[in-house]
Amino acid sequence: MAWPRSPLEIFQIGSDPRHATSGAKARIFRRRDSARLKPCPSTKPVSDRFDLCRDTLERVNVLYGINTVTEALKARGRAFEWVGVAKERNDIRLKRIIDDCRKAGVPVRVLSRVELDRMAVAGAHQGVVAVTSSKQYTDLDDLVAARRGEHSLIVVLDGIEDPHNLGAILRTADAAGADGVMIPERRSVGVTGAVAKASAGASEHLPVAKVTNISRAIEDLKSKDLWIVGLDERAQQSYDAVDYKMHCAIVLGAEGKGLHDLVRKHCDFLVSIPMLGQVPSLNVSVAAGVVLYEIVRQRRLGASKEV
């Protein structure tokens, strides 16, 4: 049986599959043309059919976690198919999400813990999931144009593959006032449900651009008057020795690999974080926080002196 592959295909479930009748079997619908596809094989018990469809669940856009779903509803950057809440929970945080869904016209379904666990694919869903459209990536030109402060600040990620690292960086970048984040199309994790959860919903507010070639995109940023600062543990200059009161982009390398040599050559500055212990480097998301808040410190100090 050929399963749907498009990110626009949504897996819809009804009530608890253990209690489903033949009229309430889980079915797959193609959102693009609403053409009904074949249901999960009916020769198996309903609970087994739910397991057979799990690979389909992994391909659709499922957000999970209270903060993630709440921020996605606020940001209005995705189309919501529906939101599922745990029938075992009846607290104020979940009620707020239900109220937000009603205001936004998003259908709400009451699901069992088993259904939520399977939809979140081992994620900590906190009793809420949402089936949505995919993250809408922005154009690099729009990313540069949407400057949030006096000086541009863009975070460039050279091949981050761990969703938790990407989520943590997105959360910190948003908190530090970055204009957005740039990631490559290949050899990098995208903004998945796990990334959105790790970012505590910051991924829903922060613009993210996907580019084909990081080195070429860096040169494009240079042509727009941004200075490129690469974080490299081999660099002699300390990260806090650079004056960040300028339009700039911070480039961070992949876990365990650092910056690719070609990307490194395109940087205007190469800086490192002094390490006083035995390990040679920090986790990339921690390093991002250190450098980004040095930029915040310098720019706030400069602004206060001007006043």
C-alpha positions in Angstrom: 0.0 0.0 0.0 1.4 3.4 -1.0 1.2 5.9 1.9 0.9 9.7 1.4 4.1 11.6 1.2 3.1 15.2 0.9 3.4 17.5 3.9 -0.1 18.7 3.0 -1.6 15.3 3.8 -3.1 15.1 7.2 -3.8 12.0 9.3 -7.1 12.4 11.1 -8.2 10.2 14.0 -11.6 10.0 15.6 -12.2 8.9 19.1 -10.1 6.3 21.0 -9.2 3.7 18.3 -9.7 0.9 20.8 -13.4 1.8 20.9 -13.9 2.8 17.3 -16.6 1.2 15.2 -16.5 0.5 11.5 -18.0 4.0 10.9 -15.3 5.7 12.9 -12.2 4.1 11.5 -9.1 6.2 11.2 -8.7 7.5 7.6 -6.3 9.5 5.7 -7.3 12.6 3.7 -5.4 14.6 1.2 -6.0 18.2 2.1 -5.0 19.5 -1.4 -8.0 18.0 -3.2 -9.9 16.2 -0.4 -9.7 12.9 -2.3 -10.2 10.1 0.1 -7.4 7.5 0.2 -7.5 4.0 1.4 -8.0 3.5 5.1 -5.6 1.5 7.2 -6.0 -2.2 6.5 -9.2 -3.4 8.0 -8.0 -7.0 8.4 -6.2 -6.0 11.6 -7.7 -5.0 15.0 -8.3 -1.3 15.3 -5.4 -0.8 17.7 -3.0 -2.6 15.3 -4.2 -0.4 12.4 -3.3 2.7 14.4 0.2 1.3 14.8 0.5 0.6 11.1 -0.3 4.3 10.4 2.3 5.6 12.7 4.8 6.2 9.9 2.3 8.5 8.4 2.0 10.5 11.6 5.7 11.0 11.6 5.4 12.8 8.2 2.6 15.2 9.0 3.1 18.4 10.9 2.3 17.7 14.5 3.0 20.3 17.2 2.9 19.3 20.8 3.3 20.9 24.2 1.3 23.6 25.9 3.7 26.5 25.1 4.3 25.4 21.5 0.6 25.1 20.6 -0.2 28.3 22.5 2.5 30.4 20.7 1.5 28.9 17.3 -2.1 30.0 17.9 -0.9 33.5 18.8 1.6 33.8 15.9 -1.0 32.8 13.3 1.8 31.6 11.0 0.3 28.2 10.4 -3.0 26.8 9.2 -4.5 24.6 11.9 -6.4 21.4 11.0 -7.4 20.7 14.5 -6.1 20.6 18.1 -6.3 17.5 20.3 -6.5 17.8 24.1 -6.3 15.1 26.7 -9.6 13.9 28.2 -7.7 13.1 31.4 -6.8 16.8 32.0 -9.1 19.6 33.1 -6.8 22.4 34.3 -6.7 26.1 33.6 -3.8 25.9 31.1 -5.7 23.5 28.9 -8.9 25.5 29.1 -7.0 28.6 27.9 -5.9 26.7 24.8 -9.4 25.5 24.2 -10.6 29.1 24.5 -7.9 30.3 22.1 -8.9 27.6 19.6 -12.6 28.7 19.8 -11.6 32.4 19.1 -9.5 31.3 16.1 -12.1 28.9 14.8 -9.9 25.9 15.2 -11.7 22.5 15.9 -10.8 20.8 19.2 -10.8 17.0 19.7 -10.7 15.2 23.0 -8.3 12.3 22.8 -7.0 9.6 25.1 -3.4 9.6 26.4 -2.6 6.7 24.1 -3.6 8.7 21.1 -1.7 11.7 22.2 1.5 9.7 22.9 1.4 8.2 19.5 0.8 11.5 17.7 3.6 13.2 19.6 5.9 10.3 18.6 7.6 10.0 22.1 7.5 13.7 22.7 6.4 15.3 26.0 3.0 16.6 24.7 1.7 17.8 28.1 -1.8 16.8 27.0 -2.1 18.8 23.8 -1.2 18.3 20.2 -2.0 20.2 17.0 -2.2 19.1 13.4 -1.0 22.1 11.3 0.5 23.2 8.0 4.3 23.3 7.8 6.5 26.1 9.1 6.5 28.9 6.5 10.1 29.8 5.7 10.9 33.4 4.7 13.1 34.8 1.9 16.6 36.0 2.9 15.9 39.5 1.5 12.7 39.7 3.7 14.7 38.5 6.7 17.3 41.4 6.3 14.5 43.9 5.6 12.6 43.0 8.8 15.1 44.6 11.1 13.9 44.8 14.7 16.4 47.3 16.1 18.9 49.9 15.1 21.4 47.3 13.9 20.7 44.0 12.0 21.3 40.8 13.8 21.0 37.5 11.9 22.0 34.1 13.2 23.4 31.8 10.5 23.6 28.0 11.3 26.0 25.9 9.3 24.4 22.5 9.5 22.8 22.1 12.9 21.3 18.5 13.0 20.0 18.1 16.5 16.4 19.4 16.9 17.0 20.3 20.5 20.0 22.4 19.7 18.1 24.2 16.9 15.1 24.7 19.2 17.3 26.2 22.0 19.1 28.5 19.5 15.7 29.8 18.1 14.5 30.4 21.7 17.7 32.4 22.6 17.8 34.2 19.2 14.2 35.4 19.7 14.9 36.5 23.3 18.1 38.4 22.2 16.1 40.3 19.6 17.6 38.7 16.5 15.9 39.5 13.2 15.9 35.8 12.2 17.8 32.7 11.6 19.2 31.2 8.4 19.7 27.5 7.9 20.7 25.4 4.9 18.2 23.2 3.0 20.4 20.1 3.2 22.3 18.4 6.0 20.3 20.4 8.6 17.2 19.8 10.7 14.2 22.0 9.8 11.6 23.4 12.1 9.9 20.2 13.1 7.5 19.6 16.0 10.5 18.6 18.2 12.3 21.8 17.3 9.2 23.9 18.0 8.8 22.1 21.4 12.5 22.7 22.3 12.1 26.4 21.4 9.1 26.8 23.8 7.2 28.2 20.8 9.7 30.8 19.8 10.0 29.1 16.4 6.5 30.3 15.7 7.5 34.0 16.0 11.0 34.1 14.7 11.5 34.3 10.9 13.6 31.4 9.5 15.1 31.4 6.0 16.2 28.3 4.2 19.0 28.7 1.7 20.6 26.4 -0.9 24.2 27.4 -0.2 25.4 29.0 3.0 28.6 30.5 1.6 26.7 32.2 -1.2 24.1 33.4 1.2 26.8 34.9 3.4 28.2 36.8 0.5 24.6 38.1 -0.2 24.5 39.3 3.4 27.8 41.1 2.9 26.4 42.9 -0.1 23.6 44.2 2.2 26.2 45.8 4.5 26.3 43.1 7.2 29.5 42.0 8.8 30.0 38.3 9.3 31.3 37.0 12.6 32.1 33.3 12.7 32.4 31.4 16.0 35.4 29.0 15.8 37.2 27.4 18.7 40.5 27.8 16.8 40.2 31.6 16.5 42.6 33.7 18.4 40.3 36.7 19.0 37.9 36.5 21.9 34.2 36.9 21.1 33.9 40.0 23.4 36.7 41.8 21.6 34.5 42.6 18.6 32.4 45.8 18.5 28.9 44.5 17.7 27.3 47.9 17.3 27.0 47.3 13.6 24.8 45.3 11.2 26.1 41.7 11.6 25.4 38.0 11.3 26.7 35.4 13.7 27.7 32.1 12.1 27.6 28.9 14.2 28.9 25.6 13.1 27.5 22.1 13.4 27.7 19.9 16.5 31.2 18.4 16.8 32.3 19.7 13.4 32.3 23.5 13.8 32.3 25.7 10.7 33.0 24.2 7.3 36.3 25.5 5.9 34.6 27.2 3.0 32.1 29.0 5.3 35.0 29.9 7.6 36.8 31.6 4.7 33.8 33.8 4.0 33.7 35.3 7.6 35.0 38.8 8.2 35.8 38.0 11.9 36.6 34.7 13.6 36.1 34.6 17.3 36.2 32.0 20.1 34.9 31.7 23.6 37.7 31.2 26.2 37.6 27.8 27.8 39.2 27.6 31.2 38.4 23.9 31.9 39.4 20.6 30.4 36.8 20.4 27.6 37.6 22.3 24.4 34.2 23.8 23.5 30.7 24.5 24.6 27.5 23.0 23.2 26.5 25.0 20.2 23.2 26.3 21.7 25.1 27.4 24.9 27.7 29.1 22.8 25.0 30.9 20.8 23.6 32.3 24.1 26.9 33.5 25.2 27.7 35.5 22.0 24.1 36.7 21.5 23.9 38.2 24.9 27.3 39.9 24.6 25.8 41.6 21.5 22.8 42.6 23.6 25.0 43.9 26.4 27.1 46.0 24.0 24.2 47.5 22.1 22.3 48.3 25.3 25.4 49.9 26.8 25.9 52.0 23.6 22.3 53.1 23.6 22.4 54.2 27.3 25.6 56.3 26.6 23.9 58.0 23.7 21.0 59.1 26.1 
